[in-house]
Amino acid sequence: MTENASVPGPRRDLAMHNGWWASGWDHVLPRQGFPLTMLIGTASQSDFTGSLDDLLREIFDGHWDMIGGDLDGALTFSWPDEEWDYEEAPEGREANEANGWEKFGAMLRAAGYPVPKTVRDLSDLYLTWGLARREETPDGTRWSMPAALPLPGDLLPLDADLAKRLDRIRWTLRTGPLVDGLINHLVDDLGEPQEILTSLDRLAAATSQDADDVRIALAELVQSGDAQVQRGQEPADAERLEVHQRFRLVMDWDHFHENRLQLTIKGDDA
């Protein structure tokens, strides 16, 4: 394919922090938190020096719709151009936006932080919270991000429902690959059996996983209602199984297929 030089496009690859989704910030911050994190992640590349404004000019000629234009664009809890889903949020865009600001503002004020109005304000909070770092060097401004992002609950007073939801997201992201490994064995190798007599060490050998990781996968399947673990006719605690202990794994495949979304992430060569 021949590149058309007259078509404007990014002059460097955008980068995203690997811990963004697991951190839960996407469920706390206004919508521009995601593209701002991507912008800072890109600025953290070793070959870049300058301000975030400089980077916006380099990549998008100074205007990026996803971030609301530029760093002085207003923060929102919904994308203005998106079609509103009244089934998911029947209260409408304006009421949903007001509710988002009420909850977000209350959290920040309770923790003693200013409530940001623009993307630039939010970038200043990133520096305050330790989500990003900025250093002036002889070569210019250098941006960086910590290897492990601080969690929202470390900095803000989350309500019980939100804290529970973020804990669930982190657990699912942690267990997802482990569950996938076990399910692939049950589906591809065993043909979706209704039940099998097995043990942690046998499943570990069959899935090339550690026995403790298999235990976590089993616990997730049981917690989600996709499976039962039994010793004899009695339910057993998956998290307390001994490595060599025999147990029956009883699968509810209808429940599994109805409630789990299978995502395939294609590599660069796809």
Disulfide bonds with the S-S distance in Angstrom:
none
